[in-house]
Amino acid sequence: MKMPPFKTETQEAKCWAKNQNLIADRLEQAKAAGRLGKGTVARVAGERAGQAGASPTITIRLAEEDLARARTLAAEKGLRYQTYLKMLLHQALNSEEKRAGRR
């Protein structure tokens, strides 16, 4: 099953909800066949990390609630929270550059 492009998150959520039994069945079939792997987001993040080389280590203070939220969301995506936070920062910087007309 190929998922169509969605115009809104609501549209995507409705599609996932409507097809959840089919998706669960396909997941079970893949599991039984030994074809499960890491999710695309986790795989791509890992590949990028390997290509980028060593990153400088920094310290940043975050509110405990924000860190807890980041850990939860990262786990849902199969990522380490540090990787997830780097992805969010990267997306925000790109967005700000576009808004400022720099890209």
C-alpha positions in Angstrom: 0.0 0.0 0.0 1.5 3.3 -1.0 0.4 6.3 1.0 -0.7 9.3 -1.0 0.7 12.8 -0.3 -1.4 14.6 2.3 -2.3 18.3 2.3 -2.9 18.4 6.1 -2.0 16.4 9.2 -5.7 15.9 9.8 -6.0 14.2 6.4 -3.0 12.0 7.1 -4.4 11.0 10.5 -7.7 10.1 9.1 -6.0 7.9 6.5 -3.9 6.1 9.1 -6.9 5.6 11.3 -9.0 4.3 8.5 -6.3 1.8 7.4 -4.9 0.8 10.8 -6.1 -2.8 10.6 -4.5 -3.2 7.1 -1.2 -1.6 8.3 -1.2 -3.8 11.5 -1.7 -6.9 9.3 1.2 -5.9 7.0 3.4 -5.3 10.0 2.6 -8.7 11.4 3.3 -10.3 8.0 6.7 -8.5 7.7 7.5 -9.6 11.3 6.7 -13.2 10.5 8.8 -13.1 7.3 11.7 -11.5 9.2 11.6 -8.3 7.1 11.3 -5.8 9.9 14.1 -3.2 10.1 14.7 0.2 11.6 12.3 2.9 10.6 13.2 5.3 7.8 13.7 8.3 10.1 16.1 6.3 12.4 17.9 4.9 9.4 18.4 8.3 7.7 19.4 10.0 10.9 22.0 7.3 11.5 23.3 7.5 7.9 23.6 11.3 8.2 25.4 11.0 11.5 27.9 8.6 10.0 28.5 10.9 7.0 28.8 14.1 9.0 31.8 13.0 11.1 32.3 14.1 14.6 30.1 17.0 15.9 31.3 19.4 18.5 29.9 18.7 22.0 27.9 21.5 23.5 26.0 22.0 26.7 22.5 23.6 26.7 20.1 24.0 29.5 16.5 22.9 28.9 13.5 22.9 31.1 12.8 19.4 32.5 9.4 19.4 30.9 10.8 20.1 27.5 13.5 17.4 27.9 10.8 14.9 28.9 8.7 15.8 25.9 11.7 15.5 23.6 12.5 12.1 25.0 9.0 10.9 24.6 8.6 12.1 21.0 12.1 10.8 20.1 11.2 7.4 21.4 8.0 7.3 19.4 10.1 8.0 16.3 12.8 5.4 17.2 15.4 8.0 17.7 17.7 9.0 20.5 16.6 12.3 22.1 19.8 14.1 21.2 19.4 13.2 17.5 15.8 14.3 17.7 16.7 17.7 19.2 19.4 18.2 16.5 16.8 17.5 13.9 14.4 20.0 15.4 17.1 22.6 15.6 18.1 22.0 12.0 14.5 22.3 10.8 13.9 25.5 12.8 17.1 27.1 11.5 16.1 26.3 7.9 12.7 27.7 8.5 14.1 30.9 9.9 16.5 31.3 7.0 13.7 30.9 4.5 11.5 33.4 6.4 14.4 35.9 6.4 14.9 35.3 2.7 18.4 33.8 3.1 17.6 30.5 1.3 
